[in-house]
Amino acid sequence: DDGSTFYTLYGHMINGSIQVTVDETVEQGRVLGTMGSTGHSTGPHLHYEVRKNNTPINPKLFLNL
């Protein structure tokens, strides 16, 4: 949560791997946790979601690819 209209969601993280806490300020490049192979998946992956005013938006707008 950026404190205004944006927040991000991360799914399929390995249990116990999350390295940040609620309300902690993080900088770009910080490791937040470790992705895993949870649910009905065939391999490790990360579910990354960006929301603005609780509406999902394309996360590619925020990635430096």
PDBQT receptor file of N, H, CA, C and O in Angstrom, charges set to zero:
ATOM      1  N   ASP A   1       0.859  -1.178   0.000  1.00  0.00    +0.000 N 
ATOM      2  CA  ASP A   1       0.000   0.000   0.000  1.00  0.00    +0.000 C 
ATOM      3  C   ASP A   1       0.895   1.228   0.000  1.00  0.00    +0.000 C 
ATOM      4  O   ASP A   1       1.766   1.363   0.860  1.00  0.00    +0.000 OA
ATOM      5  N   ASP A   2       0.691   2.111  -0.945  1.00  0.00    +0.000 N 
ATOM      6  H   ASP A   2      -0.016   2.001  -1.643  1.00  0.00    +0.000 HD
ATOM      7  CA  ASP A   2       1.547   3.296  -1.013  1.00  0.00    +0.000 C 
ATOM      8  C   ASP A   2       1.002   4.457  -0.193  1.00  0.00    +0.000 C 
ATOM      9  O   ASP A   2       1.564   5.552  -0.217  1.00  0.00    +0.000 OA
ATOM     10  N   GLY A   3      -0.084   4.225   0.531  1.00  0.00    +0.000 N 
ATOM     11  H   GLY A   3      -0.540   3.335   0.550  1.00  0.00    +0.000 HD
ATOM     12  CA  GLY A   3      -0.643   5.275   1.373  1.00  0.00    +0.000 C 
ATOM     13  C   GLY A   3      -1.670   6.140   0.676  1.00  0.00    +0.000 C 
ATOM     14  O   GLY A   3      -2.262   7.022   1.298  1.00  0.00    +0.000 OA
ATOM     15  N   SER A   4      -1.892   5.898  -0.612  1.00  0.00    +0.000 N 
ATOM     16  H   SER A   4      -1.411   5.181  -1.116  1.00  0.00    +0.000 HD
ATOM     17  CA  SER A   4      -2.915   6.685  -1.314  1.00  0.00    +0.000 C 
ATOM     18  C   SER A   4      -3.833   5.755  -2.087  1.00  0.00    +0.000 C 
ATOM     19  O   SER A   4      -4.774   5.208  -1.512  1.00  0.00    +0.000 OA
ATOM     20  N   THR A   5      -3.583   5.563  -3.370  1.00  0.00    +0.000 N 
ATOM     21  H   THR A   5      -2.818   6.008  -3.836  1.00  0.00    +0.000 HD
ATOM     22  CA  THR A   5      -4.518   4.795  -4.196  1.00  0.00    +0.000 C 
ATOM     23  C   THR A   5      -3.983   3.466  -4.697  1.00  0.00    +0.000 C 
ATOM     24  O   THR A   5      -4.759   2.654  -5.202  1.00  0.00    +0.000 OA
ATOM     25  N   PHE A   6      -2.686   3.212  -4.578  1.00  0.00    +0.000 N 
ATOM     26  H   PHE A   6      -2.056   3.871  -4.168  1.00  0.00    +0.000 HD
ATOM     27  CA  PHE A   6      -2.088   2.004  -5.133  1.00  0.00    +0.000 C 
ATOM     28  C   PHE A   6      -1.701   1.013  -4.040  1.00  0.00    +0.000 C 
ATOM     29  O   PHE A   6      -1.295   1.397  -2.943  1.00  0.00    +0.000 OA
ATOM     30  N   TYR A   7      -1.838  -0.277  -4.369  1.00  0.00    +0.000 N 
ATOM     31  H   TYR A   7      -2.168  -0.589  -5.260  1.00  0.00    +0.000 HD
ATOM     32  CA  TYR A   7      -1.220  -1.311  -3.554  1.00  0.00    +0.000 C 
ATOM     33  C   TYR A   7      -0.936  -2.523  -4.420  1.00  0.00    +0.000 C 
ATOM     34  O   TYR A   7      -1.528  -2.694  -5.485  1.00  0.00    +0.000 OA
ATOM     35  N   THR A   8      -0.018  -3.368  -3.947  1.00  0.00    +0.000 N 
ATOM     36  H   THR A   8       0.463  -3.229  -3.082  1.00  0.00    +0.000 HD
ATOM     37  CA  THR A   8       0.388  -4.549  -4.699  1.00  0.00    +0.000 C 
ATOM     38  C   THR A   8       0.096  -5.802  -3.890  1.00  0.00    +0.000 C 
ATOM     39  O   THR A   8       0.095  -5.795  -2.659  1.00  0.00    +0.000 OA
ATOM     40  N   LEU A   9      -0.152  -6.870  -4.625  1.00  0.00    +0.000 N 
ATOM     41  H   LEU A   9      -0.152  -6.875  -5.625  1.00  0.00    +0.000 HD
ATOM     42  CA  LEU A   9      -0.398  -8.177  -4.016  1.00  0.00    +0.000 C 
ATOM     43  C   LEU A   9       0.618  -9.162  -4.587  1.00  0.00    +0.000 C 
ATOM     44  O   LEU A   9       0.954  -9.105  -5.769  1.00  0.00    +0.000 OA
ATOM     45  N   TYR A  10       1.098 -10.057  -3.742  1.00  0.00    +0.000 N 
ATOM     46  H   TYR A  10       0.825 -10.103  -2.782  1.00  0.00    +0.000 HD
ATOM     47  CA  TYR A  10       2.056 -11.072  -4.152  1.00  0.00    +0.000 C 
ATOM     48  C   TYR A  10       1.525 -12.413  -3.689  1.00  0.00    +0.000 C 
ATOM     49  O   TYR A  10       1.245 -12.588  -2.503  1.00  0.00    +0.000 OA
ATOM     50  N   GLY A  11       1.380 -13.358  -4.592  1.00  0.00    +0.000 N 
ATOM     51  H   GLY A  11       1.607 -13.216  -5.556  1.00  0.00    +0.000 HD
ATOM     52  CA  GLY A  11       0.839 -14.658  -4.239  1.00  0.00    +0.000 C 
ATOM     53  C   GLY A  11       1.792 -15.783  -4.596  1.00  0.00    +0.000 C 
ATOM     54  O   GLY A  11       2.712 -15.601  -5.393  1.00  0.00    +0.000 OA
ATOM     55  N   HIS A  12       1.569 -16.933  -4.008  1.00  0.00    +0.000 N 
ATOM     56  H   HIS A  12       0.822 -17.080  -3.360  1.00  0.00    +0.000 HD
ATOM     57  CA  HIS A  12       2.351 -18.146  -4.221  1.00  0.00    +0.000 C 
ATOM     58  C   HIS A  12       3.746 -18.024  -3.615  1.00  0.00    +0.000 C 
ATOM     59  O   HIS A  12       4.723 -18.537  -4.160  1.00  0.00    +0.000 OA
ATOM     60  N   MET A  13       3.819 -17.335  -2.477  1.00  0.00    +0.000 N 
ATOM     61  H   MET A  13       3.025 -16.918  -2.034  1.00  0.00    +0.000 HD
ATOM     62  CA  MET A  13       5.078 -17.205  -1.746  1.00  0.00    +0.000 C 
ATOM     63  C   MET A  13       5.254 -18.434  -0.854  1.00  0.00    +0.000 C 
ATOM     64  O   MET A  13       4.276 -18.986  -0.350  1.00  0.00    +0.000 OA
ATOM     65  N   ILE A  14       6.490 -18.853  -0.664  1.00  0.00    +0.000 N 
ATOM     66  H   ILE A  14       7.284 -18.404  -1.073  1.00  0.00    +0.000 HD
ATOM     67  CA  ILE A  14       6.782 -19.982   0.220  1.00  0.00    +0.000 C 
ATOM     68  C   ILE A  14       6.437 -19.585   1.650  1.00  0.00    +0.000 C 
ATOM     69  O   ILE A  14       6.817 -18.506   2.105  1.00  0.00    +0.000 OA
ATOM     70  N   ASN A  15       5.717 -20.453   2.360  1.00  0.00    +0.000 N 
ATOM     71  H   ASN A  15       5.408 -21.329   1.990  1.00  0.00    +0.000 HD
ATOM     72  CA  ASN A  15       5.359 -20.180   3.750  1.00  0.00    +0.000 C 
ATOM     73  C   ASN A  15       6.605 -19.874   4.559  1.00  0.00    +0.000 C 
ATOM     74  O   ASN A  15       7.588 -20.613   4.502  1.00  0.00    +0.000 OA
ATOM     75  N   GLY A  16       6.563 -18.784   5.314  1.00  0.00    +0.000 N 
ATOM     76  H   GLY A  16       5.764 -18.185   5.361  1.00  0.00    +0.000 HD
ATOM     77  CA  GLY A  16       7.673 -18.392   6.168  1.00  0.00    +0.000 C 
ATOM     78  C   GLY A  16       8.758 -17.604   5.467  1.00  0.00    +0.000 C 
ATOM     79  O   GLY A  16       9.744 -17.223   6.099  1.00  0.00    +0.000 OA
ATOM     80  N   SER A  17       8.602 -17.347   4.169  1.00  0.00    +0.000 N 
ATOM     81  H   SER A  17       7.801 -17.656   3.656  1.00  0.00    +0.000 HD
ATOM     82  CA  SER A  17       9.667 -16.665   3.426  1.00  0.00    +0.000 C 
ATOM     83  C   SER A  17       9.489 -15.151   3.369  1.00  0.00    +0.000 C 
ATOM     84  O   SER A  17      10.407 -14.447   2.947  1.00  0.00    +0.000 OA
ATOM     85  N   ILE A  18       8.355 -14.641   3.774  1.00  0.00    +0.000 N 
ATOM     86  H   ILE A  18       7.610 -15.213   4.116  1.00  0.00    +0.000 HD
ATOM     87  CA  ILE A  18       8.095 -13.207   3.675  1.00  0.00    +0.000 C 
ATOM     88  C   ILE A  18       9.040 -12.460   4.610  1.00  0.00    +0.000 C 
ATOM     89  O   ILE A  18       9.127 -12.774   5.797  1.00  0.00    +0.000 OA
ATOM     90  N   GLN A  19       9.748 -11.470   4.070  1.00  0.00    +0.000 N 
ATOM     91  H   GLN A  19       9.678 -11.214   3.105  1.00  0.00    +0.000 HD
ATOM     92  CA  GLN A  19      10.794 -10.769   4.802  1.00  0.00    +0.000 C 
ATOM     93  C   GLN A  19      10.435  -9.333   5.156  1.00  0.00    +0.000 C 
ATOM     94  O   GLN A  19      11.303  -8.568   5.576  1.00  0.00    +0.000 OA
ATOM     95  N   VAL A  20       9.166  -8.954   4.994  1.00  0.00    +0.000 N 
ATOM     96  H   VAL A  20       8.461  -9.575   4.653  1.00  0.00    +0.000 HD
ATOM     97  CA  VAL A  20       8.718  -7.608   5.326  1.00  0.00    +0.000 C 
ATOM     98  C   VAL A  20       7.519  -7.703   6.267  1.00  0.00    +0.000 C 
ATOM     99  O   VAL A  20       6.899  -8.758   6.397  1.00  0.00    +0.000 OA
ATOM    100  N   THR A  21       7.207  -6.598   6.912  1.00  0.00    +0.000 N 
ATOM    101  H   THR A  21       7.711  -5.741   6.806  1.00  0.00    +0.000 HD
ATOM    102  CA  THR A  21       6.077  -6.562   7.834  1.00  0.00    +0.000 C 
ATOM    103  C   THR A  21       5.068  -5.515   7.383  1.00  0.00    +0.000 C 
ATOM    104  O   THR A  21       5.379  -4.647   6.567  1.00  0.00    +0.000 OA
ATOM    105  N   VAL A  22       3.873  -5.604   7.916  1.00  0.00    +0.000 N 
ATOM    106  H   VAL A  22       3.620  -6.308   8.580  1.00  0.00    +0.000 HD
ATOM    107  CA  VAL A  22       2.825  -4.633   7.613  1.00  0.00    +0.000 C 
ATOM    108  C   VAL A  22       3.305  -3.239   8.005  1.00  0.00    +0.000 C 
ATOM    109  O   VAL A  22       3.878  -3.058   9.079  1.00  0.00    +0.000 OA
ATOM    110  N   ASP A  23       3.076  -2.271   7.152  1.00  0.00    +0.000 N 
ATOM    111  H   ASP A  23       2.610  -2.418   6.279  1.00  0.00    +0.000 HD
ATOM    112  CA  ASP A  23       3.430  -0.858   7.342  1.00  0.00    +0.000 C 
ATOM    113  C   ASP A  23       4.921  -0.569   7.232  1.00  0.00    +0.000 C 
ATOM    114  O   ASP A  23       5.343   0.560   7.484  1.00  0.00    +0.000 OA
ATOM    115  N   GLU A  24       5.728  -1.557   6.863  1.00  0.00    +0.000 N 
ATOM    116  H   GLU A  24       5.385  -2.474   6.659  1.00  0.00    +0.000 HD
ATOM    117  CA  GLU A  24       7.158  -1.316   6.670  1.00  0.00    +0.000 C 
ATOM    118  C   GLU A  24       7.376  -0.611   5.337  1.00  0.00    +0.000 C 
ATOM    119  O   GLU A  24       6.760  -0.975   4.335  1.00  0.00    +0.000 OA
ATOM    120  N   THR A  25       8.241   0.386   5.317  1.00  0.00    +0.000 N 
ATOM    121  H   THR A  25       8.741   0.681   6.131  1.00  0.00    +0.000 HD
ATOM    122  CA  THR A  25       8.612   1.061   4.081  1.00  0.00    +0.000 C 
ATOM    123  C   THR A  25       9.687   0.240   3.388  1.00  0.00    +0.000 C 
ATOM    124  O   THR A  25      10.679  -0.134   4.013  1.00  0.00    +0.000 OA
ATOM    125  N   VAL A  26       9.500  -0.044   2.104  1.00  0.00    +0.000 N 
ATOM    126  H   VAL A  26       8.693   0.260   1.596  1.00  0.00    +0.000 HD
ATOM    127  CA  VAL A  26      10.481  -0.817   1.344  1.00  0.00    +0.000 C 
ATOM    128  C   VAL A  26      10.946  -0.001   0.150  1.00  0.00    +0.000 C 
ATOM    129  O   VAL A  26      10.210   0.830  -0.382  1.00  0.00    +0.000 OA
ATOM    130  N   GLU A  27      12.170  -0.252  -0.255  1.00  0.00    +0.000 N 
ATOM    131  H   GLU A  27      12.768  -0.927   0.177  1.00  0.00    +0.000 HD
ATOM    132  CA  GLU A  27      12.763   0.438  -1.394  1.00  0.00    +0.000 C 
ATOM    133  C   GLU A  27      12.796  -0.489  -2.604  1.00  0.00    +0.000 C 
ATOM    134  O   GLU A  27      12.729  -1.710  -2.463  1.00  0.00    +0.000 OA
ATOM    135  N   GLN A  28      12.898   0.093  -3.780  1.00  0.00    +0.000 N 
ATOM    136  H   GLN A  28      12.952   1.085  -3.894  1.00  0.00    +0.000 HD
ATOM    137  CA  GLN A  28      13.008  -0.678  -5.009  1.00  0.00    +0.000 C 
ATOM    138  C   GLN A  28      14.195  -1.618  -4.910  1.00  0.00    +0.000 C 
ATOM    139  O   GLN A  28      15.264  -1.224  -4.444  1.00  0.00    +0.000 OA
ATOM    140  N   GLY A  29      14.015  -2.856  -5.345  1.00  0.00    +0.000 N 
ATOM    141  H   GLY A  29      13.147  -3.176  -5.723  1.00  0.00    +0.000 HD
ATOM    142  CA  GLY A  29      15.074  -3.844  -5.338  1.00  0.00    +0.000 C 
ATOM    143  C   GLY A  29      15.118  -4.703  -4.086  1.00  0.00    +0.000 C 
ATOM    144  O   GLY A  29      15.863  -5.682  -4.035  1.00  0.00    +0.000 OA
ATOM    145  N   ARG A  30      14.341  -4.356  -3.087  1.00  0.00    +0.000 N 
ATOM    146  H   ARG A  30      13.735  -3.561  -3.129  1.00  0.00    +0.000 HD
ATOM    147  CA  ARG A  30      14.316  -5.104  -1.828  1.00  0.00    +0.000 C 
ATOM    148  C   ARG A  30      13.676  -6.480  -2.051  1.00  0.00    +0.000 C 
ATOM    149  O   ARG A  30      12.660  -6.586  -2.737  1.00  0.00    +0.000 OA
ATOM    150  N   VAL A  31      14.262  -7.518  -1.481  1.00  0.00    +0.000 N 
ATOM    151  H   VAL A  31      15.088  -7.431  -0.924  1.00  0.00    +0.000 HD
ATOM    152  CA  VAL A  31      13.673  -8.851  -1.535  1.00  0.00    +0.000 C 
ATOM    153  C   VAL A  31      12.534  -8.898  -0.527  1.00  0.00    +0.000 C 
ATOM    154  O   VAL A  31      12.738  -8.644   0.660  1.00  0.00    +0.000 OA
ATOM    155  N   LEU A  32      11.329  -9.225  -1.001  1.00  0.00    +0.000 N 
ATOM    156  H   LEU A  32      11.163  -9.432  -1.965  1.00  0.00    +0.000 HD
ATOM    157  CA  LEU A  32      10.150  -9.279  -0.134  1.00  0.00    +0.000 C 
ATOM    158  C   LEU A  32       9.904 -10.685   0.389  1.00  0.00    +0.000 C 
ATOM    159  O   LEU A  32       9.328 -10.858   1.464  1.00  0.00    +0.000 OA
ATOM    160  N   GLY A  33      10.329 -11.673  -0.352  1.00  0.00    +0.000 N 
ATOM    161  H   GLY A  33      10.797 -11.533  -1.224  1.00  0.00    +0.000 HD
ATOM    162  CA  GLY A  33      10.123 -13.069   0.026  1.00  0.00    +0.000 C 
ATOM    163  C   GLY A  33      10.547 -13.961  -1.121  1.00  0.00    +0.000 C 
ATOM    164  O   GLY A  33      11.144 -13.501  -2.094  1.00  0.00    +0.000 OA
ATOM    165  N   THR A  34      10.232 -15.244  -0.999  1.00  0.00    +0.000 N 
ATOM    166  H   THR A  34       9.747 -15.618  -0.208  1.00  0.00    +0.000 HD
ATOM    167  CA  THR A  34      10.635 -16.223  -1.994  1.00  0.00    +0.000 C 
ATOM    168  C   THR A  34       9.413 -16.832  -2.656  1.00  0.00    +0.000 C 
ATOM    169  O   THR A  34       8.486 -17.274  -1.977  1.00  0.00    +0.000 OA
ATOM    170  N   MET A  35       9.414 -16.855  -3.985  1.00  0.00    +0.000 N 
ATOM    171  H   MET A  35      10.167 -16.496  -4.536  1.00  0.00    +0.000 HD
ATOM    172  CA  MET A  35       8.286 -17.463  -4.690  1.00  0.00    +0.000 C 
ATOM    173  C   MET A  35       8.362 -18.970  -4.577  1.00  0.00    +0.000 C 
ATOM    174  O   MET A  35       9.434 -19.549  -4.399  1.00  0.00    +0.000 OA
ATOM    175  N   GLY A  36       7.198 -19.592  -4.685  1.00  0.00    +0.000 N 
ATOM    176  H   GLY A  36       6.327 -19.122  -4.830  1.00  0.00    +0.000 HD
ATOM    177  CA  GLY A  36       7.153 -21.035  -4.545  1.00  0.00    +0.000 C 
ATOM    178  C   GLY A  36       6.219 -21.681  -5.542  1.00  0.00    +0.000 C 
ATOM    179  O   GLY A  36       5.801 -21.065  -6.521  1.00  0.00    +0.000 OA
ATOM    180  N   SER A  37       5.905 -22.914  -5.279  1.00  0.00    +0.000 N 
ATOM    181  H   SER A  37       6.245 -23.415  -4.483  1.00  0.00    +0.000 HD
ATOM    182  CA  SER A  37       5.005 -23.689  -6.125  1.00  0.00    +0.000 C 
ATOM    183  C   SER A  37       3.828 -24.121  -5.253  1.00  0.00    +0.000 C 
ATOM    184  O   SER A  37       3.727 -25.281  -4.854  1.00  0.00    +0.000 OA
ATOM    185  N   THR A  38       2.954 -23.183  -4.969  1.00  0.00    +0.000 N 
ATOM    186  H   THR A  38       3.036 -22.241  -5.293  1.00  0.00    +0.000 HD
ATOM    187  CA  THR A  38       1.811 -23.451  -4.099  1.00  0.00    +0.000 C 
ATOM    188  C   THR A  38       0.550 -23.648  -4.929  1.00  0.00    +0.000 C 
ATOM    189  O   THR A  38       0.509 -23.285  -6.105  1.00  0.00    +0.000 OA
ATOM    190  N   GLY A  39      -0.457 -24.212  -4.323  1.00  0.00    +0.000 N 
ATOM    191  H   GLY A  39      -0.424 -24.507  -3.368  1.00  0.00    +0.000 HD
ATOM    192  CA  GLY A  39      -1.707 -24.451  -5.028  1.00  0.00    +0.000 C 
ATOM    193  C   GLY A  39      -1.548 -25.553  -6.059  1.00  0.00    +0.000 C 
ATOM    194  O   GLY A  39      -0.759 -26.478  -5.868  1.00  0.00    +0.000 OA
ATOM    195  N   HIS A  40      -2.290 -25.457  -7.142  1.00  0.00    +0.000 N 
ATOM    196  H   HIS A  40      -2.931 -24.705  -7.297  1.00  0.00    +0.000 HD
ATOM    197  CA  HIS A  40      -2.247 -26.471  -8.207  1.00  0.00    +0.000 C 
ATOM    198  C   HIS A  40      -1.329 -25.998  -9.325  1.00  0.00    +0.000 C 
ATOM    199  O   HIS A  40      -1.768 -25.828 -10.462  1.00  0.00    +0.000 OA
ATOM    200  N   SER A  41      -0.059 -25.785  -9.008  1.00  0.00    +0.000 N 
ATOM    201  H   SER A  41       0.299 -25.924  -8.084  1.00  0.00    +0.000 HD
ATOM    202  CA  SER A  41       0.879 -25.297 -10.008  1.00  0.00    +0.000 C 
ATOM    203  C   SER A  41       1.824 -26.415 -10.448  1.00  0.00    +0.000 C 
ATOM    204  O   SER A  41       1.919 -27.459  -9.802  1.00  0.00    +0.000 OA
ATOM    205  N   THR A  42       2.511 -26.175 -11.549  1.00  0.00    +0.000 N 
ATOM    206  H   THR A  42       2.434 -25.328 -12.073  1.00  0.00    +0.000 HD
ATOM    207  CA  THR A  42       3.465 -27.158 -12.053  1.00  0.00    +0.000 C 
ATOM    208  C   THR A  42       4.908 -26.732 -11.789  1.00  0.00    +0.000 C 
ATOM    209  O   THR A  42       5.845 -27.439 -12.161  1.00  0.00    +0.000 OA
ATOM    210  N   GLY A  43       5.086 -25.583 -11.150  1.00  0.00    +0.000 N 
ATOM    211  H   GLY A  43       4.325 -25.009 -10.847  1.00  0.00    +0.000 HD
ATOM    212  CA  GLY A  43       6.427 -25.113 -10.833  1.00  0.00    +0.000 C 
ATOM    213  C   GLY A  43       6.390 -23.772 -10.140  1.00  0.00    +0.000 C 
ATOM    214  O   GLY A  43       5.331 -23.150 -10.062  1.00  0.00    +0.000 OA
ATOM    215  N   PRO A  44       7.526 -23.307  -9.631  1.00  0.00    +0.000 N 
ATOM    216  CA  PRO A  44       7.587 -22.034  -8.926  1.00  0.00    +0.000 C 
ATOM    217  C   PRO A  44       7.152 -20.882  -9.833  1.00  0.00    +0.000 C 
ATOM    218  O   PRO A  44       7.510 -20.829 -11.010  1.00  0.00    +0.000 OA
ATOM    219  N   HIS A  45       6.392 -19.985  -9.274  1.00  0.00    +0.000 N 
ATOM    220  H   HIS A  45       6.101 -20.029  -8.318  1.00  0.00    +0.000 HD
ATOM    221  CA  HIS A  45       5.959 -18.793  -9.998  1.00  0.00    +0.000 C 
ATOM    222  C   HIS A  45       5.470 -17.767  -8.985  1.00  0.00    +0.000 C 
ATOM    223  O   HIS A  45       5.280 -18.083  -7.810  1.00  0.00    +0.000 OA
ATOM    224  N   LEU A  46       5.271 -16.549  -9.444  1.00  0.00    +0.000 N 
ATOM    225  H   LEU A  46       5.426 -16.293 -10.398  1.00  0.00    +0.000 HD
ATOM    226  CA  LEU A  46       4.801 -15.469  -8.584  1.00  0.00    +0.000 C 
ATOM    227  C   LEU A  46       3.551 -14.846  -9.186  1.00  0.00    +0.000 C 
ATOM    228  O   LEU A  46       3.508 -14.542 -10.378  1.00  0.00    +0.000 OA
ATOM    229  N   HIS A  47       2.546 -14.660  -8.360  1.00  0.00    +0.000 N 
ATOM    230  H   HIS A  47       2.581 -14.907  -7.392  1.00  0.00    +0.000 HD
ATOM    231  CA  HIS A  47       1.366 -13.903  -8.769  1.00  0.00    +0.000 C 
ATOM    232  C   HIS A  47       1.602 -12.482  -8.278  1.00  0.00    +0.000 C 
ATOM    233  O   HIS A  47       1.662 -12.247  -7.071  1.00  0.00    +0.000 OA
ATOM    234  N   TYR A  48       1.737 -11.537  -9.194  1.00  0.00    +0.000 N 
ATOM    235  H   TYR A  48       1.689 -11.728 -10.175  1.00  0.00    +0.000 HD
ATOM    236  CA  TYR A  48       1.999 -10.132  -8.873  1.00  0.00    +0.000 C 
ATOM    237  C   TYR A  48       0.828  -9.325  -9.402  1.00  0.00    +0.000 C 
ATOM    238  O   TYR A  48       0.491  -9.407 -10.583  1.00  0.00    +0.000 OA
ATOM    239  N   GLU A  49       0.218  -8.557  -8.541  1.00  0.00    +0.000 N 
ATOM    240  H   GLU A  49       0.492  -8.490  -7.581  1.00  0.00    +0.000 HD
ATOM    241  CA  GLU A  49      -0.959  -7.773  -8.935  1.00  0.00    +0.000 C 
ATOM    242  C   GLU A  49      -0.826  -6.356  -8.403  1.00  0.00    +0.000 C 
ATOM    243  O   GLU A  49      -0.442  -6.144  -7.252  1.00  0.00    +0.000 OA
ATOM    244  N   VAL A  50      -1.148  -5.385  -9.259  1.00  0.00    +0.000 N 
ATOM    245  H   VAL A  50      -1.460  -5.558 -10.193  1.00  0.00    +0.000 HD
ATOM    246  CA  VAL A  50      -1.188  -3.980  -8.859  1.00  0.00    +0.000 C 
ATOM    247  C   VAL A  50      -2.640  -3.544  -8.893  1.00  0.00    +0.000 C 
ATOM    248  O   VAL A  50      -3.361  -3.841  -9.845  1.00  0.00    +0.000 OA
ATOM    249  N   ARG A  51      -3.067  -2.840  -7.857  1.00  0.00    +0.000 N 
ATOM    250  H   ARG A  51      -2.481  -2.599  -7.084  1.00  0.00    +0.000 HD
ATOM    251  CA  ARG A  51      -4.431  -2.323  -7.811  1.00  0.00    +0.000 C 
ATOM    252  C   ARG A  51      -4.417  -0.815  -7.568  1.00  0.00    +0.000 C 
ATOM    253  O   ARG A  51      -3.608  -0.301  -6.796  1.00  0.00    +0.000 OA
ATOM    254  N   LYS A  52      -5.321  -0.127  -8.237  1.00  0.00    +0.000 N 
ATOM    255  H   LYS A  52      -5.979  -0.544  -8.864  1.00  0.00    +0.000 HD
ATOM    256  CA  LYS A  52      -5.532   1.303  -8.031  1.00  0.00    +0.000 C 
ATOM    257  C   LYS A  52      -6.987   1.474  -7.653  1.00  0.00    +0.000 C 
ATOM    258  O   LYS A  52      -7.882   1.075  -8.398  1.00  0.00    +0.000 OA
ATOM    259  N   ASN A  53      -7.222   2.066  -6.494  1.00  0.00    +0.000 N 
ATOM    260  H   ASN A  53      -6.495   2.390  -5.889  1.00  0.00    +0.000 HD
ATOM    261  CA  ASN A  53      -8.591   2.212  -5.974  1.00  0.00    +0.000 C 
ATOM    262  C   ASN A  53      -9.309   0.866  -5.985  1.00  0.00    +0.000 C 
ATOM    263  O   ASN A  53     -10.490   0.783  -6.322  1.00  0.00    +0.000 OA
ATOM    264  N   ASN A  54      -8.579  -0.188  -5.611  1.00  0.00    +0.000 N 
ATOM    265  H   ASN A  54      -7.620  -0.121  -5.337  1.00  0.00    +0.000 HD
ATOM    266  CA  ASN A  54      -9.082  -1.555  -5.502  1.00  0.00    +0.000 C 
ATOM    267  C   ASN A  54      -9.456  -2.188  -6.846  1.00  0.00    +0.000 C 
ATOM    268  O   ASN A  54     -10.142  -3.210  -6.876  1.00  0.00    +0.000 OA
ATOM    269  N   THR A  55      -9.014  -1.593  -7.952  1.00  0.00    +0.000 N 
ATOM    270  H   THR A  55      -8.457  -0.763  -7.928  1.00  0.00    +0.000 HD
ATOM    271  CA  THR A  55      -9.263  -2.156  -9.281  1.00  0.00    +0.000 C 
ATOM    272  C   THR A  55      -7.945  -2.647  -9.866  1.00  0.00    +0.000 C 
ATOM    273  O   THR A  55      -6.993  -1.872  -9.946  1.00  0.00    +0.000 OA
ATOM    274  N   PRO A  56      -7.859  -3.921 -10.282  1.00  0.00    +0.000 N 
ATOM    275  CA  PRO A  56      -6.613  -4.426 -10.869  1.00  0.00    +0.000 C 
ATOM    276  C   PRO A  56      -6.242  -3.644 -12.123  1.00  0.00    +0.000 C 
ATOM    277  O   PRO A  56      -7.096  -3.353 -12.959  1.00  0.00    +0.000 OA
ATOM    278  N   ILE A  57      -4.941  -3.302 -12.248  1.00  0.00    +0.000 N 
ATOM    279  H   ILE A  57      -4.246  -3.539 -11.568  1.00  0.00    +0.000 HD
ATOM    280  CA  ILE A  57      -4.432  -2.650 -13.453  1.00  0.00    +0.000 C 
ATOM    281  C   ILE A  57      -3.216  -3.429 -13.945  1.00  0.00    +0.000 C 
ATOM    282  O   ILE A  57      -2.667  -4.250 -13.209  1.00  0.00    +0.000 OA
ATOM    283  N   ASN A  58      -2.799  -3.182 -15.161  1.00  0.00    +0.000 N 
ATOM    284  H   ASN A  58      -3.244  -2.515 -15.759  1.00  0.00    +0.000 HD
ATOM    285  CA  ASN A  58      -1.698  -3.912 -15.780  1.00  0.00    +0.000 C 
ATOM    286  C   ASN A  58      -0.386  -3.609 -15.049  1.00  0.00    +0.000 C 
ATOM    287  O   ASN A  58       0.066  -2.464 -15.060  1.00  0.00    +0.000 OA
ATOM    288  N   PRO A  59       0.235  -4.617 -14.411  1.00  0.00    +0.000 N 
ATOM    289  CA  PRO A  59       1.477  -4.366 -13.672  1.00  0.00    +0.000 C 
ATOM    290  C   PRO A  59       2.665  -4.020 -14.569  1.00  0.00    +0.000 C 
ATOM    291  O   PRO A  59       3.668  -3.497 -14.083  1.00  0.00    +0.000 OA
ATOM    292  N   LYS A  60       2.569  -4.305 -15.879  1.00  0.00    +0.000 N 
ATOM    293  H   LYS A  60       1.754  -4.730 -16.274  1.00  0.00    +0.000 HD
ATOM    294  CA  LYS A  60       3.664  -3.955 -16.789  1.00  0.00    +0.000 C 
ATOM    295  C   LYS A  60       3.945  -2.460 -16.787  1.00  0.00    +0.000 C 
ATOM    296  O   LYS A  60       5.052  -2.031 -17.113  1.00  0.00    +0.000 OA
ATOM    297  N   LEU A  61       2.951  -1.671 -16.423  1.00  0.00    +0.000 N 
ATOM    298  H   LEU A  61       2.051  -2.019 -16.158  1.00  0.00    +0.000 HD
ATOM    299  CA  LEU A  61       3.145  -0.216 -16.373  1.00  0.00    +0.000 C 
ATOM    300  C   LEU A  61       4.169   0.180 -15.322  1.00  0.00    +0.000 C 
ATOM    301  O   LEU A  61       4.683   1.298 -15.357  1.00  0.00    +0.000 OA
ATOM    302  N   PHE A  62       4.475  -0.705 -14.395  1.00  0.00    +0.000 N 
ATOM    303  H   PHE A  62       4.058  -1.613 -14.367  1.00  0.00    +0.000 HD
ATOM    304  CA  PHE A  62       5.351  -0.381 -13.273  1.00  0.00    +0.000 C 
ATOM    305  C   PHE A  62       6.655  -1.162 -13.281  1.00  0.00    +0.000 C 
ATOM    306  O   PHE A  62       7.480  -0.987 -12.384  1.00  0.00    +0.000 OA
ATOM    307  N   LEU A  63       6.856  -2.017 -14.270  1.00  0.00    +0.000 N 
ATOM    308  H   LEU A  63       6.186  -2.159 -14.998  1.00  0.00    +0.000 HD
ATOM    309  CA  LEU A  63       8.059  -2.851 -14.332  1.00  0.00    +0.000 C 
ATOM    310  C   LEU A  63       9.069  -2.281 -15.304  1.00  0.00    +0.000 C 
ATOM    311  O   LEU A  63       8.708  -1.778 -16.368  1.00  0.00    +0.000 OA
ATOM    312  N   ASN A  64      10.332  -2.363 -14.934  1.00  0.00    +0.000 N 
ATOM    313  H   ASN A  64      10.625  -2.771 -14.070  1.00  0.00    +0.000 HD
ATOM    314  CA  ASN A  64      11.413  -1.942 -15.810  1.00  0.00    +0.000 C 
ATOM    315  C   ASN A  64      11.904  -3.167 -16.563  1.00  0.00    +0.000 C 
ATOM    316  O   ASN A  64      12.861  -3.816 -16.139  1.00  0.00    +0.000 OA
ATOM    317  N   LEU A  65      11.258  -3.487 -17.673  1.00  0.00    +0.000 N 
ATOM    318  H   LEU A  65      10.481  -2.960 -18.017  1.00  0.00    +0.000 HD
ATOM    319  CA  LEU A  65      11.625  -4.681 -18.454  1.00  0.00    +0.000 C 
ATOM    320  C   LEU A  65      12.443  -4.300 -19.661  1.00  0.00    +0.000 C 
ATOM    321  O   LEU A  65      12.843  -5.169 -20.435  1.00  0.00    +0.000 OA
TER     322      LEU A  65
